[in-house]
C-alpha cells in the first residue's frame, strides 16, 4: 500500500521529527502492508504553529469561498472513491461492498452537506439592540478513531472548515493510510496551506501532545469513554473546549404490536455491520416476554447468515477483547445461541457473529461496550420495565424503538436517555445531530448542530 513517510504540515509533506514508525497491518491476514511515521510532540507543535498562522486568513475568508473549498473536497473524495474503499478494506478489513457504500460513500454526502451549510448558515443575527456574530473557535485538535476512519475525519474537518477554523488531525494508528489519502484530497481541493494539517502517531504521544497543546482551542475526540475522560481532564485544566463522542450500549426496544420479524432482522444487521465495530450499534435487543422465544429464534436465523459476509476486527488485541466478553457472557449464565469465542478461521482477526439469550441487565455483556459482532437479547414484562432496562447503563448514544404505530414508538423514545433514536426503522440522516447523553459524550456531530460546535458567539450592543 502507498504510504507517505512524513507529515502533512503547512500545505506540504514534511519529514517527521523522529525516526520511529508504526506498522499498518491488514487484519484479514495479519500481514504488515505499510509503515507510517510515529509523530512526536515536536511534530504536533509544528502542525499547531502552522494552523495558528493560517487561522486569521481562513477565519476572514468569506463563507461562500469556504463552501467552495469544501465542495471541491467533496468532489475529490467522490472521484477517488474506489481508492478510498480499497484502502479501508486493506487497513480495517471492511468487506469491499461495505467499504464502497459506507466508508467511501457516506463521507462524500457529509462533506456535501457542509458545503451547503457553509454557504447558507447565519453567521450574524440581530437580537434586540445587539448584533451577534458566530465566529470560529480557533485551532481544532481532531483525534479520530479507526472504526469509520474517513467518515469520522470528515465529520470533524468539514464543519471546522465551514466555521472558519484551522485543524490538526491525529488519526487512529490502525488506519493512518485513509487519513493520508484525505490529506491528499485536501491539497487537491485547494484548501490553503496550514488550514489542515496531519500528524500520524500513537495516542499517548501525539494524541496527548495535541490535546494538551496551548495553541489548540478545541479538542474534538471520538473513541472510548476511558480515553475521553483523560482528554476532558487535560482540556479542563486549560479551560479548553472539548467535543467528545464516546461509547455506547444502545437498546433496540421492540414493543408488542411491532413487526417482530422486521425489527429483529434490522436489529441483527445493525449489530453485525462493520463487524460490530460501531459505537451506536443496538447491542441490546429488548423483547416482551410473550414474544421472546420467537425473537431469539429469528435472531439466531438472521445472525447465522453473516458467517461468510462479516469482516475481521481491526487487530489482534480487539479480537482477544471481544472473545473475552463472549467467554464472560457464558460464565455469567447467558445462553449462547449462535457463535462463540472459538476462532472461525485459521488466519485473521475474525470473531464469529454471536447471539446471547437469557441476558439479564446486570450482566457484563449487557452493561459494557463490547465493540464486536455480539448481540444480547433481554426480556421485559411491560413498557415501564423496558424503559428501566433501556436506561440502565452509563451510556446514552443511540437506540431504536419499534411499535404498532409511530406515535407509540415516539412516546417511548422521548423517555429514553439517549441522543438519537430510530423509529420503526427510520433511515440514517446525515444532517441530524449525532451524540450522546451521560458517558456517551459531550456535544454533537453532523448537520447544523455539528457546525455550531466549532463556533463561538460575540455580541455587540448599540
Secondary structure per residue as TSV (DSSP state, phi and psi in degrees):
chain	resnum	aa	ss	phi	psi
A	1	X	-	360.0	143.3
A	2	X	-	-69.0	135.7
A	3	X	-	-147.0	140.6
A	4	X	-	-82.4	144.2
A	5	X	S	-100.2	17.8
A	6	X	E	-139.6	-171.7
A	7	X	E	-106.0	148.4
A	8	X	E	-91.8	103.6
A	9	X	E	-134.2	130.6
A	10	X	T	55.8	40.8
A	11	X	T	83.2	10.6
A	12	X	E	-150.1	158.4
A	13	X	E	-84.1	122.1
A	14	X	E	-119.7	149.6
A	15	X	E	-59.7	145.3
A	16	X	-	-71.1	155.0
A	17	X	S	-68.9	-33.9
A	18	X	S	-111.1	-179.2
A	19	X	-	-107.3	-8.7
A	20	X	-	-68.0	148.0
A	21	X	E	-129.7	166.2
A	22	X	E	-116.2	131.7
A	23	X	E	-77.6	134.6
A	24	X	E	-103.6	122.3
A	25	X	E	-115.4	134.8
A	26	X	E	-79.7	113.6
A	27	X	T	-70.6	-12.7
A	28	X	T	-72.0	-32.4
A	29	X	T	-130.0	0.6
A	30	X	T	60.5	32.5
A	31	X	E	-101.8	143.3
A	32	X	E	-72.8	127.6
A	33	X	E	-111.9	-13.9
A	34	X	E	-170.6	168.9
A	35	X	E	-130.6	141.2
A	36	X	E	-128.1	158.3
A	37	X	E	-68.6	142.6
A	38	X	-	-91.5	102.8
A	39	X	-	-64.9	152.7
A	40	X	-	-115.1	176.9
A	41	X	H	-60.6	-31.0
A	42	X	H	-66.0	-41.5
A	43	X	H	-63.3	-44.0
A	44	X	H	-61.0	-43.0
A	45	X	H	-61.8	-42.2
A	46	X	H	-62.8	-40.8
A	47	X	H	-67.2	-41.9
A	48	X	H	-65.9	-40.0
A	49	X	H	-61.8	-40.2
A	50	X	H	-64.5	-41.5
A	51	X	H	-64.5	-40.2
A	52	X	H	-66.1	-39.2
A	53	X	H	-66.8	-33.3
A	54	X	H	-83.2	-14.6
A	55	X	H	-59.7	-49.9
A	56	X	H	-57.6	-43.1
A	57	X	H	-67.0	-42.9
A	58	X	H	-71.0	-38.4
A	59	X	H	-62.9	-32.2
A	60	X	T	-84.8	-7.6
A	61	X	S	-67.8	137.6
A	62	X	-	-60.4	142.5
A	63	X	H	-53.1	-34.9
A	64	X	H	-64.1	-37.3
A	65	X	H	-72.0	-39.0
A	66	X	H	-61.3	-40.9
A	67	X	H	-61.2	-39.3
A	68	X	H	-65.2	-38.6
A	69	X	H	-67.8	-40.1
A	70	X	H	-67.1	-38.3
A	71	X	H	-63.2	-39.7
A	72	X	H	-64.7	-39.3
A	73	X	H	-62.0	-44.0
A	74	X	H	-56.0	-44.4
A	75	X	H	-66.9	-38.0
A	76	X	H	-65.6	-43.4
A	77	X	H	-61.6	-39.9
A	78	X	H	-65.2	-41.0
A	79	X	H	-68.1	-27.6
A	80	X	T	-104.5	23.9
A	81	X	H	-58.5	-42.1
A	82	X	H	-65.6	-42.3
A	83	X	H	-64.6	-40.6
A	84	X	H	-63.6	-47.7
A	85	X	H	-60.2	-42.6
A	86	X	H	-63.5	-37.4
A	87	X	H	-68.1	-42.9
A	88	X	H	-63.7	-40.2
A	89	X	H	-61.3	-39.8
A	90	X	H	-70.9	-41.7
A	91	X	H	-98.6	-18.1
A	92	X	H	-109.1	-27.1
A	93	X	-	91.1	9.1
A	94	X	-	-64.5	136.0
A	95	X	-	-55.7	142.7
A	96	X	H	-52.9	-41.8
A	97	X	H	-65.7	-39.9
A	98	X	H	-69.6	-37.8
A	99	X	I	-62.9	-40.4
A	100	X	I	-65.8	-52.1
A	101	X	I	-71.9	-43.2
A	102	X	I	-102.7	-57.8
A	103	X	I	-65.8	-35.8
A	104	X	I	-98.1	-33.1
A	105	X	H	-78.8	-45.2
A	106	X	H	-61.6	-42.5
A	107	X	H	-60.0	-30.8
A	108	X	H	-63.6	-43.0
A	109	X	H	-65.5	-41.4
A	110	X	H	-66.5	-43.7
A	111	X	H	-60.6	-41.5
A	112	X	H	-61.8	-38.1
A	113	X	H	-64.5	-35.0
A	114	X	H	-80.7	-24.0
A	115	X	H	-63.0	-41.0
A	116	X	H	-70.5	-42.2
A	117	X	H	-66.4	-38.1
A	118	X	H	-60.3	-33.9
A	119	X	H	-81.0	-24.3
A	120	X	H	-111.0	-13.0
A	121	X	-	-64.0	142.4
A	122	X	-	-88.2	101.6
A	123	X	-	-90.2	-1.9
A	124	X	E	-147.7	133.6
A	125	X	E	-147.6	156.1
A	126	X	E	-97.7	130.1
A	127	X	E	-131.2	103.7
A	128	X	T	60.9	-126.9
A	129	X	T	-93.8	18.8
A	130	X	E	-116.7	148.4
A	131	X	E	-108.7	124.5
A	132	X	E	-109.6	126.9
A	133	X	E	-109.7	137.0
A	134	X	E	-97.5	114.2
A	135	X	E	-117.5	155.1
A	136	X	E	-63.2	142.6
A	137	X	-	-70.0	-24.6
A	138	X	-	130.5	-134.7
A	139	X	E	-86.5	129.1
A	140	X	E	-105.5	128.7
A	141	X	E	-97.3	109.6
A	142	X	E	-103.9	123.0
A	143	X	E	-120.0	115.2
A	144	X	-	-115.3	156.7
A	145	X	-	-92.2	177.5
A	146	X	S	-94.0	-15.2
A	147	X	T	-73.4	-35.3
A	148	X	T	-131.3	74.6
A	149	X	H	-60.5	-46.2
A	150	X	H	-79.5	-40.2
A	151	X	H	-58.1	-44.5
A	152	X	H	-69.7	-31.4
A	153	X	H	-65.2	-50.2
A	154	X	H	-63.9	-37.5
A	155	X	H	-64.7	-18.7
A	156	X	H	-102.3	-46.9
A	157	X	H	-70.7	-42.6
A	158	X	H	-61.2	-48.4
A	159	X	H	-67.4	-33.1
A	160	X	H	-63.5	-42.8
A	161	X	H	-62.6	-43.2
A	162	X	H	-61.5	-35.1
A	163	X	H	-76.2	-17.7
A	164	X	T	98.3	13.3
A	165	X	-	-84.8	161.5
A	166	X	E	-109.5	160.6
A	167	X	E	-136.8	143.4
A	168	X	E	-120.1	121.4
A	169	X	E	-103.6	130.2
A	170	X	E	-117.3	101.9
A	171	X	-	-81.7	167.5
A	172	X	-	-60.8	142.8
A	173	X	T	-69.3	-18.4
A	174	X	T	-78.0	-25.2
A	175	X	S	-131.3	53.9
A	176	X	H	-78.6	-21.2
A	177	X	H	-67.4	-37.3
A	178	X	H	-62.7	-39.9
A	179	X	H	-64.6	-37.8
A	180	X	H	-66.0	-38.3
A	181	X	H	-61.1	-39.5
A	182	X	H	-63.7	-41.4
A	183	X	H	-61.0	-39.9
A	184	X	H	-61.1	-40.8
A	185	X	H	-65.9	-40.5
A	186	X	H	-59.3	-44.1
A	187	X	H	-63.3	-45.9
A	188	X	H	-64.6	-30.5
A	189	X	T	-77.1	-6.4
A	190	X	T	82.4	21.2
A	191	X	-	-67.3	130.4
A	192	X	-	-57.8	151.5
A	193	X	T	-57.1	136.9
A	194	X	T	88.0	-16.4
A	195	X	T	-69.7	-39.0
A	196	X	E	-125.0	134.9
A	197	X	E	-137.8	146.6
A	198	X	E	-126.4	128.3
A	199	X	-	-127.0	115.3
A	200	X	-	-84.6	151.4
A	201	X	-	164.6	-179.8
A	202	X	-	-84.1	148.9
A	203	X	I	-58.2	-49.9
A	204	X	I	-65.5	-15.7
A	205	X	I	-105.1	-74.8
A	206	X	I	-68.5	-41.1
A	207	X	I	-63.6	-45.5
A	208	X	H	-65.3	-38.9
A	209	X	H	-63.9	-38.1
A	210	X	H	-69.2	-45.9
A	211	X	H	-62.8	-33.6
A	212	X	H	-96.0	1.1
A	213	X	-	-70.0	134.2
A	214	X	T	-65.7	-21.9
A	215	X	T	-86.7	0.6
A	216	X	-	-98.9	129.0
A	217	X	S	-95.0	-26.1
A	218	X	E	-145.1	135.3
A	219	X	E	-108.9	122.2
A	220	X	E	-110.7	115.7
A	221	X	E	-126.0	136.9
A	222	X	E	-123.9	127.2
A	223	X	S	167.2	-152.8
A	224	X	-	-73.4	154.9
A	225	X	H	-64.6	-35.6
A	226	X	H	-61.9	-46.7
A	227	X	H	-69.3	-36.8
A	228	X	H	-58.8	-37.5
A	229	X	H	-62.1	-43.4
A	230	X	H	-66.0	-41.6
A	231	X	H	-65.3	-40.7
A	232	X	H	-61.4	-40.1
A	233	X	H	-67.0	-42.0
A	234	X	H	-63.0	-46.2
A	235	X	H	-67.8	-37.5
A	236	X	H	-63.1	-34.7
A	237	X	H	-62.9	-27.5
A	238	X	T	-102.2	8.9
A	239	X	T	51.1	51.0
A	240	X	-	-108.6	139.4
A	241	X	E	-69.0	147.7
A	242	X	E	-133.3	150.4
A	243	X	E	-127.3	119.2
A	244	X	E	-123.8	119.0
A	245	X	E	-112.7	109.8
A	246	X	-	-116.2	-145.8
A	247	X	-	-77.7	175.6
A	248	X	-	-154.9	157.9
A	249	X	-	-146.4	62.6
A	250	X	-	-73.1	146.6
A	251	X	E	-101.0	135.3
A	252	X	E	-107.4	100.0
A	253	X	E	-95.8	119.3
A	254	X	E	-107.8	107.8
A	255	X	-	-86.0	153.6
A	256	X	T	-56.3	138.3
A	257	X	T	97.9	-13.6
A	258	X	S	-73.1	163.5
A	259	X	-	-73.9	94.4
A	260	X	H	-62.0	-45.6
A	261	X	H	-60.3	-43.6
A	262	X	H	-69.4	-42.7
A	263	X	H	-61.0	-41.1
A	264	X	H	-70.1	-44.6
A	265	X	H	-62.4	-45.3
A	266	X	H	-67.1	-38.3
A	267	X	H	-63.4	-42.6
A	268	X	H	-64.6	-43.6
A	269	X	H	-60.5	-38.6
A	270	X	H	-62.2	-39.3
A	271	X	H	-74.8	-36.9
A	272	X	H	-83.0	-20.5
A	273	X	G	-57.5	141.6
A	274	X	G	57.3	31.3
A	275	X	G	58.9	29.6
A	276	X	G	79.2	5.0
A	277	X	-	-93.2	62.4
A	278	X	-	-135.8	123.3
A	279	X	T	-64.9	-28.6
A	280	X	T	-94.9	7.9
A	281	X	-	-59.6	143.0
A	282	X	-	-84.0	75.7
A	283	X	-	-80.4	-7.5
A	284	X	E	-116.8	116.6
A	285	X	E	-100.8	121.2
A	286	X	E	-106.9	121.5
A	287	X	E	-129.8	139.5
A	288	X	E	-62.0	143.9
A	289	X	G	-56.4	-30.2
A	290	X	G	-70.2	-20.5
A	291	X	G	-116.0	7.4
A	292	X	H	-62.2	-52.2
A	293	X	H	-60.6	-39.6
A	294	X	H	-64.7	-42.1
A	295	X	H	-63.3	-41.6
A	296	X	H	-61.6	-42.9
A	297	X	H	-64.0	-42.5
A	298	X	H	-63.6	-41.8
A	299	X	H	-65.3	-40.6
A	300	X	H	-62.8	-42.4
A	301	X	H	-63.8	-44.6
A	302	X	H	-66.0	-45.3
A	303	X	H	-64.3	-31.6
A	304	X	G	-64.8	-18.2
A	305	X	G	-83.2	-6.8
A	306	X	G	-93.6	-3.2
A	307	X	T	-51.8	-46.3
A	308	X	T	-95.5	-0.5
A	309	X	T	-110.2	-3.5
A	310	X	-	-99.0	139.7
A	311	X	-	-84.1	177.5
A	312	X	-	-76.0	166.7
A	313	X	-	-77.3	168.5
A	314	X	S	-68.0	-31.3
A	315	X	S	-159.1	174.1
A	316	X	H	-65.6	-35.4
A	317	X	H	-64.7	-40.4
A	318	X	H	-67.4	-38.7
A	319	X	H	-59.6	-45.9
A	320	X	H	-65.1	-37.8
A	321	X	H	-63.7	-47.1
A	322	X	H	-67.3	-41.7
A	323	X	H	-61.7	-35.9
A	324	X	H	-62.4	-38.9
A	325	X	H	-66.7	-38.9
A	326	X	H	-62.8	-44.3
A	327	X	H	-62.1	-36.9
A	328	X	H	-65.7	-38.5
A	329	X	H	-61.6	-43.8
A	330	X	H	-64.0	-43.9
A	331	X	H	-60.7	-36.2
A	332	X	T	-86.4	-0.3
A	333	X	T	105.1	4.3
A	334	X	-	-70.5	151.2
A	335	X	E	-94.7	120.1
A	336	X	E	-78.3	116.3
A	337	X	E	-97.6	-43.1
A	338	X	E	-139.7	144.3
A	339	X	-	82.5	-152.6
A	340	X	-	147.4	-178.5
A	341	X	S	-80.4	-11.1
A	342	X	S	-67.3	145.3
A	343	X	-	-67.1	123.9
A	344	X	S	-78.3	-16.6
A	345	X	S	-138.7	155.9
A	346	X	S	-70.4	-31.3
A	347	X	S	-128.1	145.9
A	348	X	S	102.1	163.1
A	349	X	S	-91.4	51.4
A	350	X	-	-90.2	147.0
A	351	X	-	-131.6	138.0
A	352	X	-	-68.0	139.2
A	353	X	-	-54.2	128.2
A	354	X	E	-129.8	136.4
A	355	X	E	-126.9	128.9
A	356	X	E	-109.2	137.7
A	357	X	E	-113.2	173.0
A	358	X	S	55.7	37.0
A	359	X	-	-86.2	134.9
A	360	X	-	-107.8	155.0
A	361	X	T	-58.6	-28.1
A	362	X	T	-84.1	-8.5
A	363	X	S	-65.3	151.3
A	364	X	H	-57.9	-42.3
A	365	X	H	-70.4	-11.7
A	366	X	H	-97.9	-8.3
A	367	X	H	-114.0	-34.9
A	368	X	S	-104.3	148.2
A	369	X	-	-74.7	121.6
A	370	X	-	-90.4	-39.1
A	371	X	-	62.7	48.6
A	372	X	S	-156.9	178.7
A	373	X	S	-79.3	64.7
A	374	X	E	-128.0	121.7
A	375	X	E	-111.7	132.8
A	376	X	E	-109.2	129.3
A	377	X	E	-109.3	122.4
A	378	X	E	-115.7	149.4
A	379	X	E	-102.6	152.9
A	380	X	E	-137.0	160.3
A	381	X	S	-94.0	-39.4
A	382	X	S	-153.0	179.7
A	383	X	H	-61.8	-38.0
A	384	X	H	-66.3	-36.5
A	385	X	H	-66.0	-42.0
A	386	X	H	-61.9	-41.7
A	387	X	H	-65.3	-40.9
A	388	X	H	-60.9	-44.7
A	389	X	H	-67.7	-43.4
A	390	X	H	-59.2	-38.8
A	391	X	T	-89.4	-0.9
A	392	X	-	-89.7	53.8
A	393	X	S	-144.6	168.0
A	394	X	S	-77.8	-7.7
A	395	X	-	-99.2	166.5
A	396	X	-	-166.8	62.1
A	397	X	S	-95.7	-50.1
A	398	X	-	-148.9	-168.3
A	399	X	E	163.6	178.8
A	400	X	E	-147.8	149.4
A	401	X	E	-134.2	131.8
A	402	X	E	-118.6	133.4
A	403	X	-	-149.9	175.7
A	404	X	S	-66.4	-25.6
A	405	X	S	-147.9	159.4
A	406	X	H	-63.6	-37.2
A	407	X	H	-61.0	-42.2
A	408	X	H	-65.0	-42.4
A	409	X	H	-64.9	-41.5
A	410	X	H	-64.5	-42.1
A	411	X	H	-59.8	-38.5
A	412	X	H	-71.8	-45.9
A	413	X	H	-60.8	-33.9
A	414	X	T	-63.3	-20.6
A	415	X	T	-97.4	-0.4
A	416	X	S	-82.8	137.8
A	417	X	-	-87.7	73.9
A	418	X	S	-154.5	157.0
A	419	X	S	-82.9	-26.0
A	420	X	-	-147.6	131.4
A	421	X	-	-132.4	130.4
A	422	X	E	-90.4	131.5
A	423	X	E	-103.5	117.2
A	424	X	S	49.1	44.0
A	425	X	S	81.9	26.1
A	426	X	-	-55.6	143.4
A	427	X	-	-76.5	152.8
A	428	X	-	-62.3	136.1
A	429	X	-	-120.7	109.8
A	430	X	T	-69.7	-4.3
A	431	X	T	-99.5	-11.4
A	432	X	S	-78.3	143.4
A	433	X	-	-64.4	135.5
A	434	X	B	-121.6	125.3
A	435	X	-	168.5	175.2
A	436	X	-	-121.0	167.1
A	437	X	S	-93.4	169.2
A	438	X	G	50.9	-132.6
A	439	X	G	-85.7	15.3
A	440	X	G	-88.0	-0.8
A	441	X	E	135.5	-175.6
A	442	X	E	-134.7	127.8
A	443	X	S	95.4	179.5
A	444	X	-	-135.9	151.4
A	445	X	B	-118.5	160.3
A	446	X	S	78.2	145.6
A	447	X	H	63.8	-165.0
A	448	X	H	-62.5	-31.3
A	449	X	H	-67.4	-35.6
A	450	X	H	-67.0	-38.0
A	451	X	H	-63.8	-40.2
A	452	X	H	-61.2	-25.9
A	453	X	T	-61.3	-25.1
A	454	X	T	-102.2	14.6
A	455	X	E	-120.0	151.8
A	456	X	E	-129.3	156.7
A	457	X	E	-108.6	145.5
A	458	X	E	-133.1	133.1
A	459	X	E	-116.8	137.4
A	460	X	E	-115.1	128.2
A	461	X	E	-101.3	135.6
A	462	X	-	-117.9	360.0
